[in-house]
Amino acid sequence: MQFVSQKVIFFDHNSRTGKSLSLIPSQRTTRRRTCKIVACLFSDRNGVEGDNKQILSSFASRTHTYALLKQQMEVAAKSEDYKEAARIRDTLKLFEDEEPVLRLMRALKEAVADERFEDAAKYRDELKLLAPHALLKCSSDATTLGVRVQVRSVYIEDRSQPSKGQYFFAYRIRITNNSQRPVQLLRRHWIVTHANGKSENVWGIGVIGQQPVILPQTGFEYSSACPLSTPSGTMV
């Protein structure tokens, strides 16, 4: 996914009254602060612009077809339809021969799984030259008004069903308060846009059922997930 921006509403606890640890400060000692925090899911920090966006869209389409074939092969194997599974396997190999990016990505994944890290480094470098968009970073790090937000995300293949247009992404967010005053996370707002242009608003009170107060020089972590109907998309 490309750049995402999470709007998080904080309470800034004024410590002049000696009640900076209060979880529910009074209006006299509290100043509302709105922070727009930039993070990313499945994207390069510089985003995707112009021709690169078209390349990424084309790559996502091919990846969708490839993922669909893989799922069909798994279904055939589980159903003990080995003839069909073999046919799809051969189709996948032909697909990889025509799509060197997919072949390299598979080789990279297998090399890491087998702990052949020298080979993995070679495949990674080849991918960087051939298709840098295929190695988009799955992490982000940004600071706004002293509040640092770090995001790391991953595609969950086991919970995804490309044949039904379901792609499942999980992400973990760490919020660190590097300011001099406690802050409280009150609510969140995401605008999720799929690659086909479909968008939806996601509102919530706090995160994972909590409205944590984050003291100075401390942090809070939580994990969540984002289902998409396309292999790529954005969250704002």
N, C-alpha and C positions, 0 to 999 in steps of 0.2 A: 504494500500500500504506500501511497505517497504521504506527504506531510500531513500531520494531524495537529490540531490545536485544541486543547482542552480548556474550557473556561471554568475556573474553580473559584468559588466565592469563599473568602476568608474573613474571620473576625480577627482584628489586630488588638490584642489585649494590652491596654496601656498599663505599664507597671508603676506609674507614679503614685498610685493609691496603695501600693503594697499588696494588691490582690491579683498579681499577674498569673497565679496558678488557678484562678477561678475558672471553672468550666462554663459557667453561665454568667459572664460579666454584665454589669448594668450598662445602660445606654450612656451614662455620663463617663464611664471609663472605657468605652469601646468605640473604635472607629472602624467602619466597614471598608474593606478593601477588596477590590475586584482584580484578580490576576488572570491574564490570558497567557497560558503556559504552552509553549510549543514543544511538541514531541513528534515522533514519527513511528509508523508501523510499516515495515517492509519498504524502506525507501532510502535513497541516498540523501544526505543532509542538504544537498543543493537542489533537491526536487527534480522534476522531470519536465523539460520544456521543449517546445517546437518539434523538430524531427525526432528527437529522442522519445517523445511521448508516443509518436506513431510507431516507432520501433518497439517500444515496450508493449503497446497494445497488440501488435502483431505477434510478439513473443508470447503474450498471455493467451492469445487465441490458440496458438500451437500447443502451449502447455496444457490448456484445457482438453484438447483432443488427446494428447498423450496420457493425461491423468485418467481420462475416460476409458481409454484402451486398457490401461493397467487394471482399473477396477473391474472391467469386463473379464479380463483374464483371471483375476482372483475369484470372481463369482463362478466362472466356468470350472476352475480347479476345485473349489469347495463342493460343487455339484457333481464332481467326478466326471465331468465332460472333458476328458483330457485331450481329445482330438480338437475340440474348439479352443481349449486353452493353448495348445501348441500352435494352432493357426494364428491366434492373437499374438502370441509370443513372437512368431516370425514377422508379423506385421509391425510389432513394436521395434524389432531390430531394423527393419527397412526404414521405419520412421526415423530412428536414430541416425541411420546412415545419411538420410537426407537432411537431418537437423543436427549438425555437429555440436550445437550448444547443449542440446538435451543429452547427447552422448557424453560430453565432457562433464555435465552435471551429475550424471549417473556414475561415471568413473570416479568423480571427486567424492561422492557419498560413499561408494564402496571402499575407496582407499582409506577414508577416515574410519569407517566401521572396522576395517581389518588392521587399523593402526599402521598403515603404510603412509606415514606422514610426508616422506620425501616425494612420493608419487602425488599425494594430495596437494602439496605445494606447487608441483609442476602443472597439475590440472587447473588449479586456481589461477596461476599466472596466465595460462592459455585462455581461460575464460575472460580474464581482465582485458586481454588484447582483442579477443573475438567478439565479446558481447558484455561490456562492462555493466549493462543494465541487468544482467542475470545475477550479479552479485551485490544487489542493493543491500545496504546495511539494515539489520533488524534491530537497531538500537538508536537512541537519541539521548541528548543531555542538554538541558537548557535551564537558565536561571532568570527569574523575574522578581524584582523587588526583594532580593535576598532569599527567595524560595526556589530551591533547585529541584527539578523533576527529571528523573532518569527512567527511560522506558526500554524494555527489551521484549521482543515479540517472536513468536514462532508459529509456523503453520502446523496444524494438528491433522495429519493425514488420516489417522484412524477414525476420526469423528467426521471427516469430510466425505461427501458423496457427490462427486462431479457429475454423475449421470442424472442427478436430481437438481443440479445447480446449487449445491451446498458446499461452501468452503469455510472451514472453521479455523479461526486464528485466536491464539491465546496470547496475553501480554501481561507483564509484571511491571508495576510502577512503584518507584521509590520517591517519596517526597521528603526533602531535607530542609529544615528551617535554619538557614545560615544568617538570619537577621538577629537583632537583639531583643525581639519581643515574641511571645508565644502567638501562634496563629491557629485558627480552627477551620477545618474544611467543612463547609456547610452543604454545598450541593455541586452537581456537575451537569454539563450539557454537551452532548456530542451530536454532530450532524454527520451521519454516515452516508456516503455516496458510493454506489456501486459503479463498476466500469461501464455499465449500460446506461448510466445517467439517473437511475432510480436513487432517491435519497429519502432519509427518514431521520426524525429528531428523537434523540434518546435523552430523557431528563431523569434525574435521580436525586434523592436526598442523601448527601454524604456519599460514601462508597462502601460497598459490601455491608450495608446496614449500620455503618458507623459514621459519626461526625467527629473524627479525632482532633484533639488539641495537640499541636506539635510544639513542644517547648524549644527555646533557642538551642542550637547545636545538637538537636535530636532529629530523628526521622520516623517515617511511617511507610510501610510497604503493603501493597495489596495486589492480588491477581484477579484478572477477569478475562473475558473472551468476547470476540466479535465475529458473528457469522455473516458471511457475504454470499451473494448469489453469483458472483463472478470471481475469477482468480485474483483480481486486483481491485483497488478502490481507495477511498480517502476517508479520513475522519477529521472533522473541523470543530 
